[in-house]
Amino acid sequence: MRTAGRAPEDAEWAAHEAGAATGLVWAVVTTGIHCRDGCPARPLRKNTRVFDSRAEAEAAGFRACKRCGGGGAAG
Ligand SMILES: [Zn+2]
């Protein structure tokens, strides 16, 4: 079974909603994309998983968001 990240903690989600930098990669299970902090896409929390790195998110099958370029360091 592939890793699917973890659910965001309350403080992490609050920071993300406020547009603050969390340093996390935000993946959306319903769309299969991952986003950076501040992306205008605002999925429901229940559909969101966080990863510590872009590589982990992509290894789990998520692709970079076209709107924000995806979370984590590029490349
Ligand atoms: Zn995005």
N, CA, C, O and the ligand as a Tripos MOL2 file, in Angstrom:
@<TRIPOS>MOLECULE
protein
  301   299    76     0     0
PROTEIN
NO_CHARGES

@<TRIPOS>ATOM
      1 N           0.8420   -1.1980    0.0000 N.3       1 MET1
      2 CA          0.0000    0.0000    0.0000 C.3       1 MET1
      3 C           0.8790    1.2510    0.0000 C.2       1 MET1
      4 O           1.8410    1.3520    0.7600 O.2       1 MET1
      5 N           0.5350    2.1760   -0.8470 N.am      2 ARG2
      6 CA          1.3040    3.4060   -0.9270 C.3       2 ARG2
      7 C           1.0690    4.2780    0.2870 C.2       2 ARG2
      8 O          -0.0030    4.2630    0.8920 O.2       2 ARG2
      9 N           2.0870    5.0320    0.6250 N.am      3 THR3
     10 CA          1.9110    6.0100    1.6920 C.3       3 THR3
     11 C           0.9800    7.1050    1.1890 C.2       3 THR3
     12 O           0.9880    7.4570    0.0090 O.2       3 THR3
     13 N           0.2020    7.6210    2.0820 N.am      4 ALA4
     14 CA         -0.7370    8.6690    1.6970 C.3       4 ALA4
     15 C          -0.5760    9.9070    2.5580 C.2       4 ALA4
     16 O          -1.5300   10.6540    2.7730 O.2       4 ALA4
     17 N           0.6280   10.1190    3.0450 N.am      5 GLY5
     18 CA          0.8500   11.2780    3.8800 C.3       5 GLY5
     19 C           0.1320   11.1280    5.2150 C.2       5 GLY5
     20 O          -0.1490   10.0230    5.6790 O.2       5 GLY5
     21 N          -0.1460   12.2500    5.7980 N.am      6 ARG6
     22 CA         -0.8880   12.2210    7.0590 C.3       6 ARG6
     23 C          -1.8770   13.3690    7.0590 C.2       6 ARG6
     24 O          -1.7490   14.3100    6.2760 O.2       6 ARG6
     25 N          -2.8530   13.2920    7.9300 N.am      7 ALA7
     26 CA         -3.8150   14.3830    8.0470 C.3       7 ALA7
     27 C          -3.1390   15.5860    8.6920 C.2       7 ALA7
     28 O          -2.3260   15.4260    9.6020 O.2       7 ALA7
     29 N          -3.4660   16.7850    8.2310 N.am      8 PRO8
     30 CA         -2.8760   17.9730    8.8400 C.3       8 PRO8
     31 C          -3.3590   18.1640   10.2760 C.2       8 PRO8
     32 O          -4.5170   17.8950   10.5950 O.2       8 PRO8
     33 N          -2.4690   18.6250   11.1210 N.am      9 GLU9
     34 CA         -2.8500   18.9410   12.4900 C.3       9 GLU9
     35 C          -3.5670   20.2900   12.5180 C.2       9 GLU9
     36 O          -3.4820   21.0730   11.5720 O.2       9 GLU9
     37 N          -4.2660   20.5430   13.6050 N.am     10 ASP10
     38 CA         -5.0630   21.7710   13.6970 C.3      10 ASP10
     39 C          -4.2510   23.0250   13.4040 C.2      10 ASP10
     40 O          -4.6790   23.8860   12.6360 O.2      10 ASP10
     41 N          -3.0830   23.1220   14.0180 N.am     11 ALA11
     42 CA         -2.2570   24.3160   13.8450 C.3      11 ALA11
     43 C          -1.7530   24.4420   12.4130 C.2      11 ALA11
     44 O          -1.6550   25.5420   11.8700 O.2      11 ALA11
     45 N          -1.4390   23.3090   11.8180 N.am     12 GLU12
     46 CA         -0.9590   23.3220   10.4280 C.3      12 GLU12
     47 C          -2.0730   23.7730    9.4850 C.2      12 GLU12
     48 O          -1.8590   24.5960    8.5950 O.2      12 GLU12
     49 N          -3.2390   23.2300    9.6960 N.am     13 TRP13
     50 CA         -4.3660   23.5960    8.8310 C.3      13 TRP13
     51 C          -4.7090   25.0750    8.9900 C.2      13 TRP13
     52 O          -4.9680   25.7640    8.0040 O.2      13 TRP13
     53 N          -4.7100   25.5580   10.2220 N.am     14 ALA14
     54 CA         -5.0170   26.9680   10.4720 C.3      14 ALA14
     55 C          -4.0060   27.8660    9.7700 C.2      14 ALA14
     56 O          -4.3730   28.8830    9.1820 O.2      14 ALA14
     57 N          -2.7350   27.4880    9.8330 N.am     15 ALA15
     58 CA         -1.7000   28.2800    9.1790 C.3      15 ALA15
     59 C          -1.8830   28.2630    7.6660 C.2      15 ALA15
     60 O          -1.7300   29.2870    7.0000 O.2      15 ALA15
     61 N          -2.2090   27.0980    7.1380 N.am     16 HIS16
     62 CA         -2.4050   26.9670    5.7020 C.3      16 HIS16
     63 C          -3.5780   27.8340    5.2470 C.2      16 HIS16
     64 O          -3.4880   28.5260    4.2330 O.2      16 HIS16
     65 N          -4.6620   27.7950    5.9930 N.am     17 GLU17
     66 CA         -5.8360   28.5880    5.6340 C.3      17 GLU17
     67 C          -5.5550   30.0790    5.7140 C.2      17 GLU17
     68 O          -6.1430   30.8730    4.9800 O.2      17 GLU17
     69 N          -4.6640   30.4470    6.6000 N.am     18 ALA18
     70 CA         -4.3080   31.8520    6.7560 C.3      18 ALA18
     71 C          -3.2760   32.2940    5.7230 C.2      18 ALA18
     72 O          -2.9310   33.4730    5.6410 O.2      18 ALA18
     73 N          -2.7910   31.3410    4.9400 N.am     19 GLY19
     74 CA         -1.8030   31.6790    3.9220 C.3      19 GLY19
     75 C          -0.3940   31.7640    4.4770 C.2      19 GLY19
     76 O           0.5040   32.2790    3.8100 O.2      19 GLY19
     77 N          -0.1880   31.2700    5.6810 N.am     20 ALA20
     78 CA          1.1440   31.3030    6.2900 C.3      20 ALA20
     79 C           1.9990   30.1650    5.7510 C.2      20 ALA20
     80 O           1.4910   29.1440    5.2870 O.2      20 ALA20
     81 N           3.2880   30.3650    5.8230 N.am     21 ALA21
     82 CA          4.2130   29.3350    5.3540 C.3      21 ALA21
     83 C           4.3210   28.2230    6.3830 C.2      21 ALA21
     84 O           4.6480   28.4710    7.5440 O.2      21 ALA21
     85 N           4.0480   27.0090    5.9590 N.am     22 THR22
     86 CA          4.1770   25.8610    6.8580 C.3      22 THR22
     87 C           5.3610   24.9880    6.4710 C.2      22 THR22
     88 O           5.8500   24.1950    7.2760 O.2      22 THR22
     89 N           5.8180   25.1410    5.2320 N.am     23 GLY23
     90 CA          6.9010   24.2990    4.7540 C.3      23 GLY23
     91 C           6.4630   22.9000    4.3730 C.2      23 GLY23
     92 O           7.2840   22.0560    4.0160 O.2      23 GLY23
     93 N           5.1590   22.6590    4.4500 N.am     24 LEU24
     94 CA          4.6380   21.3370    4.1200 C.3      24 LEU24
     95 C           4.1640   21.3010    2.6740 C.2      24 LEU24
     96 O           3.9390   22.3340    2.0440 O.2      24 LEU24
     97 N           4.0200   20.0810    2.1700 N.am     25 VAL25
     98 CA          3.4380   19.8630    0.8540 C.3      25 VAL25
     99 C           1.9970   19.4190    1.0780 C.2      25 VAL25
    100 O           1.7290   18.4710    1.8160 O.2      25 VAL25
    101 N           1.0840   20.1170    0.4310 N.am     26 TRP26
    102 CA         -0.3460   19.8890    0.6470 C.3      26 TRP26
    103 C          -0.9210   19.0930   -0.5140 C.2      26 TRP26
    104 O          -1.0110   19.5940   -1.6350 O.2      26 TRP26
    105 N          -1.3070   17.8550   -0.2440 N.am     27 ALA27
    106 CA         -1.8250   16.9860   -1.2880 C.3      27 ALA27
    107 C          -3.3320   16.8170   -1.1180 C.2      27 ALA27
    108 O          -3.8490   16.7480   -0.0030 O.2      27 ALA27
    109 N          -4.0190   16.7520   -2.2560 N.am     28 VAL28
    110 CA         -5.4760   16.6290   -2.2430 C.3      28 VAL28
    111 C          -5.8510   15.2800   -2.8460 C.2      28 VAL28
    112 O          -5.6220   15.0350   -4.0310 O.2      28 VAL28
    113 N          -6.4230   14.4170   -2.0290 N.am     29 VAL29
    114 CA         -6.6740   13.0490   -2.4800 C.3      29 VAL29
    115 C          -7.7430   12.9800   -3.5590 C.2      29 VAL29
    116 O          -7.7410   12.0490   -4.3640 O.2      29 VAL29
    117 N          -8.6580   13.9460   -3.5930 N.am     30 THR30
    118 CA         -9.7300   13.8970   -4.5730 C.3      30 THR30
    119 C          -9.2820   14.3350   -5.9570 C.2      30 THR30
    120 O          -9.9050   13.9750   -6.9550 O.2      30 THR30
    121 N          -8.2100   15.1060   -6.0230 N.am     31 THR31
    122 CA         -7.7420   15.5910   -7.3190 C.3      31 THR31
    123 C          -6.4030   14.9860   -7.7250 C.2      31 THR31
    124 O          -6.0370   15.0120   -8.9000 O.2      31 THR31
    125 N          -5.6760   14.4450   -6.7590 N.am     32 GLY32
    126 CA         -4.3870   13.8380   -7.0620 C.3      32 GLY32
    127 C          -3.2690   14.8380   -7.2910 C.2      32 GLY32
    128 O          -2.2520   14.5080   -7.9010 O.2      32 GLY32
    129 N          -3.4540   16.0690   -6.8000 N.am     33 ILE33
    130 CA         -2.4100   17.0830   -6.9620 C.3      33 ILE33
    131 C          -1.8300   17.4740   -5.6050 C.2      33 ILE33
    132 O          -2.4280   17.2350   -4.5560 O.2      33 ILE33
    133 N          -0.6560   18.0780   -5.6620 N.am     34 HIS34
    134 CA         -0.0980   18.6450   -4.4420 C.3      34 HIS34
    135 C           0.1920   20.1180   -4.6590 C.2      34 HIS34
    136 O           0.5290   20.5510   -5.7610 O.2      34 HIS34
    137 N           0.0510   20.8860   -3.5680 N.am     35 CYS35
    138 CA          0.1320   22.3350   -3.6220 C.3      35 CYS35
    139 C           1.1240   22.8770   -2.6090 C.2      35 CYS35
    140 O           1.5320   22.2020   -1.6640 O.2      35 CYS35
    141 N           1.4900   24.1240   -2.8500 N.am     36 ARG36
    142 CA          2.3310   24.8280   -1.8900 C.3      36 ARG36
    143 C           1.4390   25.6910   -0.9890 C.2      36 ARG36
    144 O           0.2390   25.8350   -1.2230 O.2      36 ARG36
    145 N           2.0580   26.2520    0.0370 N.am     37 ASP37
    146 CA          1.3390   27.1960    0.8840 C.3      37 ASP37
    147 C           0.8440   28.3620    0.0470 C.2      37 ASP37
    148 O           1.5440   28.8360   -0.8480 O.2      37 ASP37
    149 N          -0.3470   28.8130    0.3360 N.am     38 GLY38
    150 CA         -0.8580   29.9930   -0.3290 C.3      38 GLY38
    151 C          -1.5170   29.7370   -1.6700 C.2      38 GLY38
    152 O          -1.9380   30.6820   -2.3370 O.2      38 GLY38
    153 N          -1.6170   28.4890   -2.0770 N.am     39 CYS39
    154 CA         -2.2960   28.1910   -3.3430 C.3      39 CYS39
    155 C          -3.7610   28.6090   -3.2410 C.2      39 CYS39
    156 O          -4.4020   28.3900   -2.2140 O.2      39 CYS39
    157 N          -4.2910   29.2130   -4.3080 N.am     40 PRO40
    158 CA         -5.6910   29.6210   -4.2690 C.3      40 PRO40
    159 C          -6.6750   28.4540   -4.2200 C.2      40 PRO40
    160 O          -7.8400   28.6470   -3.8720 O.2      40 PRO40
    161 N          -6.2310   27.2650   -4.5590 N.am     41 ALA41
    162 CA         -7.1080   26.1050   -4.4470 C.3      41 ALA41
    163 C          -7.3280   25.8010   -2.9640 C.2      41 ALA41
    164 O          -6.3690   25.7080   -2.1980 O.2      41 ALA41
    165 N          -8.5590   25.6490   -2.5710 N.am     42 ARG42
    166 CA         -8.8720   25.4460   -1.1570 C.3      42 ARG42
    167 C          -9.7130   24.1900   -0.9620 C.2      42 ARG42
    168 O         -10.9340   24.2640   -0.8310 O.2      42 ARG42
    169 N          -9.0600   23.0570   -0.9440 N.am     43 PRO43
    170 CA         -9.8160   21.8080   -0.7600 C.3      43 PRO43
    171 C         -10.3150   21.6670    0.6750 C.2      43 PRO43
    172 O          -9.8590   22.3670    1.5790 O.2      43 PRO43
    173 N         -11.2390   20.7700    0.8610 N.am     44 LEU44
    174 CA        -11.7020   20.4650    2.2070 C.3      44 LEU44
    175 C         -10.5870   19.7890    2.9950 C.2      44 LEU44
    176 O          -9.7690   19.0470    2.4500 O.2      44 LEU44
    177 N         -10.5810   20.0680    4.2770 N.am     45 ARG45
    178 CA         -9.5500   19.4790    5.1180 C.3      45 ARG45
    179 C          -9.5790   17.9610    5.0670 C.2      45 ARG45
    180 O          -8.5300   17.3170    5.0540 O.2      45 ARG45
    181 N         -10.7640   17.3940    5.0380 N.am     46 LYS46
    182 CA        -10.8680   15.9290    5.0730 C.3      46 LYS46
    183 C         -10.2560   15.2880    3.8320 C.2      46 LYS46
    184 O          -9.9320   14.1000    3.8400 O.2      46 LYS46
    185 N         -10.0970   16.0690    2.7700 N.am     47 ASN47
    186 CA         -9.5100   15.5350    1.5370 C.3      47 ASN47
    187 C          -8.0240   15.8440    1.4220 C.2      47 ASN47
    188 O          -7.3910   15.5220    0.4170 O.2      47 ASN47
    189 N          -7.4820   16.4570    2.4370 N.am     48 THR48
    190 CA         -6.1100   16.9450    2.3850 C.3      48 THR48
    191 C          -5.1690   16.0730    3.1980 C.2      48 THR48
    192 O          -5.4900   15.6390    4.3040 O.2      48 THR48
    193 N          -3.9990   15.8290    2.6240 N.am     49 ARG49
    194 CA         -2.9300   15.1290    3.3370 C.3      49 ARG49
    195 C          -1.6730   15.9790    3.2220 C.2      49 ARG49
    196 O          -1.4910   16.7010    2.2410 O.2      49 ARG49
    197 N          -0.8120   15.8920    4.2190 N.am     50 VAL50
    198 CA          0.4300   16.6450    4.1490 C.3      50 VAL50
    199 C           1.6260   15.7000    4.0650 C.2      50 VAL50
    200 O           1.6410   14.6080    4.6320 O.2      50 VAL50
    201 N           2.6180   16.1740    3.3320 N.am     51 PHE51
    202 CA          3.8940   15.4780    3.2030 C.3      51 PHE51
    203 C           5.0060   16.4400    3.5950 C.2      51 PHE51
    204 O           4.8460   17.6590    3.5210 O.2      51 PHE51
    205 N           6.1110   15.8870    4.0040 N.am     52 ASP52
    206 CA          7.2370   16.7310    4.3890 C.3      52 ASP52
    207 C           8.0660   17.1810    3.2000 C.2      52 ASP52
    208 O           8.8440   18.1280    3.3070 O.2      52 ASP52
    209 N           7.9060   16.5140    2.0720 N.am     53 SER53
    210 CA          8.6840   16.8970    0.9040 C.3      53 SER53
    211 C           7.9070   16.6070   -0.3780 C.2      53 SER53
    212 O           7.0090   15.7660   -0.4200 O.2      53 SER53
    213 N           8.2920   17.3350   -1.4120 N.am     54 ARG54
    214 CA          7.6920   17.1310   -2.7180 C.3      54 ARG54
    215 C           7.9350   15.7100   -3.2190 C.2      54 ARG54
    216 O           7.0590   15.0920   -3.8240 O.2      54 ARG54
    217 N           9.1330   15.2050   -2.9570 N.am     55 ALA55
    218 CA          9.4740   13.8690   -3.4200 C.3      55 ALA55
    219 C           8.5420   12.8130   -2.8200 C.2      55 ALA55
    220 O           8.1300   11.8710   -3.4980 O.2      55 ALA55
    221 N           8.2220   12.9880   -1.5490 N.am     56 GLU56
    222 CA          7.3220   12.0280   -0.9050 C.3      56 GLU56
    223 C           5.9270   12.0920   -1.5160 C.2      56 GLU56
    224 O           5.2900   11.0630   -1.7400 O.2      56 GLU56
    225 N           5.4670   13.2910   -1.7790 N.am     57 ALA57
    226 CA          4.1370   13.4430   -2.3690 C.3      57 ALA57
    227 C           4.0850   12.8180   -3.7540 C.2      57 ALA57
    228 O           3.1120   12.1490   -4.1030 O.2      57 ALA57
    229 N           5.1300   13.0350   -4.5400 N.am     58 GLU58
    230 CA          5.1320   12.4950   -5.8950 C.3      58 GLU58
    231 C           5.3110   10.9840   -5.8870 C.2      58 GLU58
    232 O           4.7890   10.2850   -6.7560 O.2      58 GLU58
    233 N           6.0560   10.4800   -4.8980 N.am     59 ALA59
    234 CA          6.2050    9.0330   -4.7690 C.3      59 ALA59
    235 C           4.8710    8.3770   -4.4360 C.2      59 ALA59
    236 O           4.6370    7.2130   -4.7630 O.2      59 ALA59
    237 N           4.0030    9.1400   -3.7800 N.am     60 ALA60
    238 CA          2.6790    8.6300   -3.4270 C.3      60 ALA60
    239 C           1.6740    8.8110   -4.5620 C.2      60 ALA60
    240 O           0.5070    8.4400   -4.4280 O.2      60 ALA60
    241 N           2.1290    9.3830   -5.6820 N.am     61 GLY61
    242 CA          1.2790    9.4680   -6.8600 C.3      61 GLY61
    243 C           0.6470   10.8230   -7.0990 C.2      61 GLY61
    244 O          -0.1780   10.9590   -8.0020 O.2      61 GLY61
    245 N           1.0070   11.8240   -6.3230 N.am     62 PHE62
    246 CA          0.4450   13.1620   -6.5360 C.3      62 PHE62
    247 C           1.2860   13.9410   -7.5390 C.2      62 PHE62
    248 O           2.5050   13.7780   -7.6090 O.2      62 PHE62
    249 N           0.6140   14.7880   -8.3130 N.am     63 ARG63
    250 CA          1.2860   15.6210   -9.3050 C.3      63 ARG63
    251 C           1.2170   17.0920   -8.8970 C.2      63 ARG63
    252 O           0.3190   17.5070   -8.1630 O.2      63 ARG63
    253 N           2.1720   17.8610   -9.3830 N.am     64 ALA64
    254 CA          2.2320   19.2780   -9.0250 C.3      64 ALA64
    255 C           1.0100   20.0210   -9.5490 C.2      64 ALA64
    256 O           0.5680   19.7990  -10.6770 O.2      64 ALA64
    257 N           0.4850   20.8820   -8.7360 N.am     65 CYS65
    258 CA         -0.6490   21.7270   -9.0980 C.3      65 CYS65
    259 C          -0.2490   22.6830  -10.2230 C.2      65 CYS65
    260 O           0.8570   23.2230  -10.2220 O.2      65 CYS65
    261 N          -1.1520   22.8880  -11.1800 N.am     66 LYS66
    262 CA         -0.8600   23.7980  -12.2880 C.3      66 LYS66
    263 C          -1.0170   25.2620  -11.8780 C.2      66 LYS66
    264 O          -0.4900   26.1560  -12.5410 O.2      66 LYS66
    265 N          -1.7280   25.4990  -10.8080 N.am     67 ARG67
    266 CA         -1.9580   26.8740  -10.3830 C.3      67 ARG67
    267 C          -0.7720   27.4090   -9.5650 C.2      67 ARG67
    268 O          -0.3800   28.5660   -9.7190 O.2      67 ARG67
    269 N          -0.2210   26.5840   -8.7180 N.am     68 CYS68
    270 CA          0.8230   27.0840   -7.8060 C.3      68 CYS68
    271 C           2.1800   26.4170   -8.0470 C.2      68 CYS68
    272 O           3.1880   26.8120   -7.4620 O.2      68 CYS68
    273 N           2.1920   25.4100   -8.9100 N.am     69 GLY69
    274 CA          3.4560   24.7430   -9.1940 C.3      69 GLY69
    275 C           3.7840   23.5890   -8.2590 C.2      69 GLY69
    276 O           4.8090   22.9250   -8.4100 O.2      69 GLY69
    277 N           2.9120   23.3600   -7.3010 N.am     70 GLY70
    278 CA          3.1180   22.2490   -6.3690 C.3      70 GLY70
    279 C           3.9220   22.6550   -5.1560 C.2      70 GLY70
    280 O           4.6070   23.6780   -5.1430 O.2      70 GLY70
    281 N           3.8180   21.8240   -4.1400 N.am     71 GLY71
    282 CA          4.4840   22.1370   -2.8800 C.3      71 GLY71
    283 C           5.9340   21.7070   -2.8710 C.2      71 GLY71
    284 O           6.3870   20.9540   -3.7330 O.2      71 GLY71
    285 N           6.6420   22.1950   -1.8920 N.am     72 GLY72
    286 CA          8.0340   21.7900   -1.6850 C.3      72 GLY72
    287 C           8.9810   22.4110   -2.6920 C.2      72 GLY72
    288 O           8.5860   23.2300   -3.5220 O.2      72 GLY72
    289 N          10.2170   22.0130   -2.6030 N.am     73 ALA73
    290 CA         11.2350   22.5420   -3.5080 C.3      73 ALA73
    291 C          11.0420   21.9890   -4.9110 C.2      73 ALA73
    292 O          10.8010   20.7930   -5.0780 O.2      73 ALA73
    293 N          11.1430   22.8350   -5.9090 N.am     74 ALA74
    294 CA         10.9770   22.4040   -7.2810 C.3      74 ALA74
    295 C          12.1560   21.5470   -7.7220 C.2      74 ALA74
    296 O          13.2660   21.6580   -7.2030 O.2      74 ALA74
    297 N          11.8790   20.7050   -8.6810 N.am     75 GLY75
    298 CA         12.9620   19.9490   -9.2680 C.3      75 GLY75
    299 C          13.1130   18.5860   -8.6750 C.2      75 GLY75
    300 O          13.9970   17.8310   -9.0800 O.2      75 GLY75
    301 ZN         -1.9400   24.5580   -5.9830 Zn       76 ZN76
@<TRIPOS>BOND
     1     1     2 1
     2     2     3 1
     3     3     4 2
     4     3     5 am
     5     5     6 1
     6     6     7 1
     7     7     8 2
     8     7     9 am
     9     9    10 1
    10    10    11 1
    11    11    12 2
    12    11    13 am
    13    13    14 1
    14    14    15 1
    15    15    16 2
    16    15    17 am
    17    17    18 1
    18    18    19 1
    19    19    20 2
    20    19    21 am
    21    21    22 1
    22    22    23 1
    23    23    24 2
    24    23    25 am
    25    25    26 1
    26    26    27 1
    27    27    28 2
    28    27    29 am
    29    29    30 1
    30    30    31 1
    31    31    32 2
    32    31    33 am
    33    33    34 1
    34    34    35 1
    35    35    36 2
    36    35    37 am
    37    37    38 1
    38    38    39 1
    39    39    40 2
    40    39    41 am
    41    41    42 1
    42    42    43 1
    43    43    44 2
    44    43    45 am
    45    45    46 1
    46    46    47 1
    47    47    48 2
    48    47    49 am
    49    49    50 1
    50    50    51 1
    51    51    52 2
    52    51    53 am
    53    53    54 1
    54    54    55 1
    55    55    56 2
    56    55    57 am
    57    57    58 1
    58    58    59 1
    59    59    60 2
    60    59    61 am
    61    61    62 1
    62    62    63 1
    63    63    64 2
    64    63    65 am
    65    65    66 1
    66    66    67 1
    67    67    68 2
    68    67    69 am
    69    69    70 1
    70    70    71 1
    71    71    72 2
    72    71    73 am
    73    73    74 1
    74    74    75 1
    75    75    76 2
    76    75    77 am
    77    77    78 1
    78    78    79 1
    79    79    80 2
    80    79    81 am
    81    81    82 1
    82    82    83 1
    83    83    84 2
    84    83    85 am
    85    85    86 1
    86    86    87 1
    87    87    88 2
    88    87    89 am
    89    89    90 1
    90    90    91 1
    91    91    92 2
    92    91    93 am
    93    93    94 1
    94    94    95 1
    95    95    96 2
    96    95    97 am
    97    97    98 1
    98    98    99 1
    99    99   100 2
   100    99   101 am
   101   101   102 1
   102   102   103 1
   103   103   104 2
   104   103   105 am
   105   105   106 1
   106   106   107 1
   107   107   108 2
   108   107   109 am
   109   109   110 1
   110   110   111 1
   111   111   112 2
   112   111   113 am
   113   113   114 1
   114   114   115 1
   115   115   116 2
   116   115   117 am
   117   117   118 1
   118   118   119 1
   119   119   120 2
   120   119   121 am
   121   121   122 1
   122   122   123 1
   123   123   124 2
   124   123   125 am
   125   125   126 1
   126   126   127 1
   127   127   128 2
   128   127   129 am
   129   129   130 1
   130   130   131 1
   131   131   132 2
   132   131   133 am
   133   133   134 1
   134   134   135 1
   135   135   136 2
   136   135   137 am
   137   137   138 1
   138   138   139 1
   139   139   140 2
   140   139   141 am
   141   141   142 1
   142   142   143 1
   143   143   144 2
   144   143   145 am
   145   145   146 1
   146   146   147 1
   147   147   148 2
   148   147   149 am
   149   149   150 1
   150   150   151 1
   151   151   152 2
   152   151   153 am
   153   153   154 1
   154   154   155 1
   155   155   156 2
   156   155   157 am
   157   157   158 1
   158   158   159 1
   159   159   160 2
   160   159   161 am
   161   161   162 1
   162   162   163 1
   163   163   164 2
   164   163   165 am
   165   165   166 1
   166   166   167 1
   167   167   168 2
   168   167   169 am
   169   169   170 1
   170   170   171 1
   171   171   172 2
   172   171   173 am
   173   173   174 1
   174   174   175 1
   175   175   176 2
   176   175   177 am
   177   177   178 1
   178   178   179 1
   179   179   180 2
   180   179   181 am
   181   181   182 1
   182   182   183 1
   183   183   184 2
   184   183   185 am
   185   185   186 1
   186   186   187 1
   187   187   188 2
   188   187   189 am
   189   189   190 1
   190   190   191 1
   191   191   192 2
   192   191   193 am
   193   193   194 1
   194   194   195 1
   195   195   196 2
   196   195   197 am
   197   197   198 1
   198   198   199 1
   199   199   200 2
   200   199   201 am
   201   201   202 1
   202   202   203 1
   203   203   204 2
   204   203   205 am
   205   205   206 1
   206   206   207 1
   207   207   208 2
   208   207   209 am
   209   209   210 1
   210   210   211 1
   211   211   212 2
   212   211   213 am
   213   213   214 1
   214   214   215 1
   215   215   216 2
   216   215   217 am
   217   217   218 1
   218   218   219 1
   219   219   220 2
   220   219   221 am
   221   221   222 1
   222   222   223 1
   223   223   224 2
   224   223   225 am
   225   225   226 1
   226   226   227 1
   227   227   228 2
   228   227   229 am
   229   229   230 1
   230   230   231 1
   231   231   232 2
   232   231   233 am
   233   233   234 1
   234   234   235 1
   235   235   236 2
   236   235   237 am
   237   237   238 1
   238   238   239 1
   239   239   240 2
   240   239   241 am
   241   241   242 1
   242   242   243 1
   243   243   244 2
   244   243   245 am
   245   245   246 1
   246   246   247 1
   247   247   248 2
   248   247   249 am
   249   249   250 1
   250   250   251 1
   251   251   252 2
   252   251   253 am
   253   253   254 1
   254   254   255 1
   255   255   256 2
   256   255   257 am
   257   257   258 1
   258   258   259 1
   259   259   260 2
   260   259   261 am
   261   261   262 1
   262   262   263 1
   263   263   264 2
   264   263   265 am
   265   265   266 1
   266   266   267 1
   267   267   268 2
   268   267   269 am
   269   269   270 1
   270   270   271 1
   271   271   272 2
   272   271   273 am
   273   273   274 1
   274   274   275 1
   275   275   276 2
   276   275   277 am
   277   277   278 1
   278   278   279 1
   279   279   280 2
   280   279   281 am
   281   281   282 1
   282   282   283 1
   283   283   284 2
   284   283   285 am
   285   285   286 1
   286   286   287 1
   287   287   288 2
   288   287   289 am
   289   289   290 1
   290   290   291 1
   291   291   292 2
   292   291   293 am
   293   293   294 1
   294   294   295 1
   295   295   296 2
   296   295   297 am
   297   297   298 1
   298   298   299 1
   299   299   300 2
@<TRIPOS>SUBSTRUCTURE
     1 MET1         2 RESIDUE 1 A MET
     2 ARG2         6 RESIDUE 1 A ARG
     3 THR3        10 RESIDUE 1 A THR
     4 ALA4        14 RESIDUE 1 A ALA
     5 GLY5        18 RESIDUE 1 A GLY
     6 ARG6        22 RESIDUE 1 A ARG
     7 ALA7        26 RESIDUE 1 A ALA
     8 PRO8        30 RESIDUE 1 A PRO
     9 GLU9        34 RESIDUE 1 A GLU
    10 ASP10       38 RESIDUE 1 A ASP
    11 ALA11       42 RESIDUE 1 A ALA
    12 GLU12       46 RESIDUE 1 A GLU
    13 TRP13       50 RESIDUE 1 A TRP
    14 ALA14       54 RESIDUE 1 A ALA
    15 ALA15       58 RESIDUE 1 A ALA
    16 HIS16       62 RESIDUE 1 A HIS
    17 GLU17       66 RESIDUE 1 A GLU
    18 ALA18       70 RESIDUE 1 A ALA
    19 GLY19       74 RESIDUE 1 A GLY
    20 ALA20       78 RESIDUE 1 A ALA
    21 ALA21       82 RESIDUE 1 A ALA
    22 THR22       86 RESIDUE 1 A THR
    23 GLY23       90 RESIDUE 1 A GLY
    24 LEU24       94 RESIDUE 1 A LEU
    25 VAL25       98 RESIDUE 1 A VAL
    26 TRP26      102 RESIDUE 1 A TRP
    27 ALA27      106 RESIDUE 1 A ALA
    28 VAL28      110 RESIDUE 1 A VAL
    29 VAL29      114 RESIDUE 1 A VAL
    30 THR30      118 RESIDUE 1 A THR
    31 THR31      122 RESIDUE 1 A THR
    32 GLY32      126 RESIDUE 1 A GLY
    33 ILE33      130 RESIDUE 1 A ILE
    34 HIS34      134 RESIDUE 1 A HIS
    35 CYS35      138 RESIDUE 1 A CYS
    36 ARG36      142 RESIDUE 1 A ARG
    37 ASP37      146 RESIDUE 1 A ASP
    38 GLY38      150 RESIDUE 1 A GLY
    39 CYS39      154 RESIDUE 1 A CYS
    40 PRO40      158 RESIDUE 1 A PRO
    41 ALA41      162 RESIDUE 1 A ALA
    42 ARG42      166 RESIDUE 1 A ARG
    43 PRO43      170 RESIDUE 1 A PRO
    44 LEU44      174 RESIDUE 1 A LEU
    45 ARG45      178 RESIDUE 1 A ARG
    46 LYS46      182 RESIDUE 1 A LYS
    47 ASN47      186 RESIDUE 1 A ASN
    48 THR48      190 RESIDUE 1 A THR
    49 ARG49      194 RESIDUE 1 A ARG
    50 VAL50      198 RESIDUE 1 A VAL
    51 PHE51      202 RESIDUE 1 A PHE
    52 ASP52      206 RESIDUE 1 A ASP
    53 SER53      210 RESIDUE 1 A SER
    54 ARG54      214 RESIDUE 1 A ARG
    55 ALA55      218 RESIDUE 1 A ALA
    56 GLU56      222 RESIDUE 1 A GLU
    57 ALA57      226 RESIDUE 1 A ALA
    58 GLU58      230 RESIDUE 1 A GLU
    59 ALA59      234 RESIDUE 1 A ALA
    60 ALA60      238 RESIDUE 1 A ALA
    61 GLY61      242 RESIDUE 1 A GLY
    62 PHE62      246 RESIDUE 1 A PHE
    63 ARG63      250 RESIDUE 1 A ARG
    64 ALA64      254 RESIDUE 1 A ALA
    65 CYS65      258 RESIDUE 1 A CYS
    66 LYS66      262 RESIDUE 1 A LYS
    67 ARG67      266 RESIDUE 1 A ARG
    68 CYS68      270 RESIDUE 1 A CYS
    69 GLY69      274 RESIDUE 1 A GLY
    70 GLY70      278 RESIDUE 1 A GLY
    71 GLY71      282 RESIDUE 1 A GLY
    72 GLY72      286 RESIDUE 1 A GLY
    73 ALA73      290 RESIDUE 1 A ALA
    74 ALA74      294 RESIDUE 1 A ALA
    75 GLY75      298 RESIDUE 1 A GLY
    76 ZN76       301 GROUP 0 **** ****
